[in-house]
Amino acid sequence: MSTLNMMTRKEILETPDRGWGVDIGLFDSLVIVPGRSKHDSSFGVMSYVACKNEEPVAKLSGFSDVLHIDGISGLGDWSVETGYPIHIKPKGWSIDVLYKSKLLRLYPRSEWMLKVGLDVSSFEVIAVERKEHMK
C-alpha cells in the first residue's frame, strides 16, 4: 500500500499550508478533507491536500464550500486572450477512499497532472496534460 494510503487523517492534515497565492506547481492527486465548520452558504467547508507521488505536498483552502472539477462548470481553463474556456479533453476522473484516514482522493488518468487556483470560496482543480509540462 502507498505511503498516502497508510497515513492517518491527522498526519495528512499536518501538511504545511501553501500560503496565499503561492504556486505549488503540478501534482497528481487531491485529497478532500471535510471540515467541521459551516460556510456562509450553510454547507460545510472543505480543505484539500495536493499530493505528488503518493506524498502530501501542500494543504489548500480550508474554507471552500464547492469543489469545481476541471474549473467552473467543468469547462477547463479560461483563455486570457479570448475570455472563453479552452476546449478540454476527457480526463477519466476517479475518486477512491484512502484506507487509514478514510478521506477521499481525486485523481485523473496518468497522462494528466493537476493544478489549482487561489484558495477562495469556490475551489477549482484543473487537469493539464502531463507531456506539456515534462519538457
N, C-alpha and C positions, 0 to 999 in steps of 0.2 A: 504494500500500500504506500501511497505517496506521503511525503512529509506533511503537506497541507491536509490531507485526509485524516491524519492521526493527531492533528493539533486540536486543543480544546478551544471553545469559544473565547475564553479569557486570553489564551495565547495569541489567537488571531487578532483580538482587539488591542493587544499590546503593540501592534504595528504602528510606527510613527505616522502622524498626520502629514499630509503632503505640504500643507501651508497654502495660503491664499494665492492663487494664480501661478503656482509652481508647476512647470511641465515635467511630469514624471516619465515621459516617453511612452513607448508602446509596451503593452503587456498582453498576456494570453488568456486570462480569466478574471472574473469579477465575483467576489464572494458578497452575497447580500445578507446584511445583518439587521434584522428588525430591531427598532429602538423601543424604548419603554415610555417615551413621551408622545404627546399629541401635537400634530401640526395645526396651524391656523385653519386649515381646510377641514378639520375634525378627523382626518385619517392619521394613522400612526406615521412616525418618521422612520427612515432607514439610513444606515451607514453602508459603506461599500469598502471592500479591501481589494485593491488591484494586486494581482499575482503574476509572477513570471517564473516559468519552470518549476511550478509547484511550491514557490516560496512567496510569502506576502512581501510586497514592496512599499505600499503606502495605503493609509486609511484615508477615505474620501468622504466628503459631505458630512452627514450626521443630522441633517435637518431636512432632508428631501422627503416629500410625500409621494413622488412619482418617479419611476424609472422609465425613460424613453429608450427603447432598444432600436438601434440604427437611427437615432435622432428623433426629433419631434415628428409624430405621425409615421415613423418608420421610413422616412424619405431619404435618409442618409445625410451627409454633409451638405451644406448650402454653399453655392459658388459665390465668392466675393464679387466677381465680375458681373454675374447676371442677376443675383439676388434670388435664384431659384435652386432647388435641390439638384445635386448631381445624380445622374442615373446610377442606381445601385444594383448589384447582382445578389442573388440569394446567398445567404451565409451558412445555412444549416445550423441555426442556433440550438443549443442544448442546455438543459438545466439538470444538475444532479444534486444529491444530498451528501455533504461531507460526513463521513462515518462518525467521527468522535464528537464534533461540535454540533452536528445536526443542522448546520447552516446550508443555504442553497448556493451553488456555484453556477454561474452563467458563462458559457463559452461558445465560440463559433467553431466551424471546421478548422483543421490545422493550417490551411493556407491563408488564414486571416489572423490579424493582430487587433488589439483593441486600443482605443484612445477615448478620453473623456473630456468633457467641457469643464466649466467652472463649477464650484460647489454652490449651487443655488437650489431653490425650492424644487424645481423640476430638474432632475439629473439625467444627462444624456450619455450613453455609451454608443460608440460608433465603431464598426469593423472596417479595417482598411487592409488591402491586400498585402500580405507578408513580403512578397517579392519586390514590391515598390520601395520597401524600407530596408531591404537587406543589401542594397548596392554599396 
